[in-house]
């Protein structure tokens, strides 16, 4: 599978940890204790979302997601 860059917004949560979302790949939501953990989870979630789009024959939401 190819790789592509997708913009991810990361915010620090008031109670600790981080939350990552993406406007380019709706449904991508990842939460972790550290920034690195959150980004790693976001990458896994992005792959699974793209695989699901492909499996169900749905069009991918962005051109960048096509490369994943």
Secondary structure as GFF3:
##gff-version 3
##sequence-region A 1 68
A	DSSP	beta_strand	9	12	.	.	.	ID=ss1
A	DSSP	beta_strand	18	21	.	.	.	ID=ss2
A	DSSP	beta_strand	29	32	.	.	.	ID=ss3
A	DSSP	alpha_helix	35	55	.	.	.	ID=ss4
A	DSSP	three_ten_helix	64	67	.	.	.	ID=ss5
###
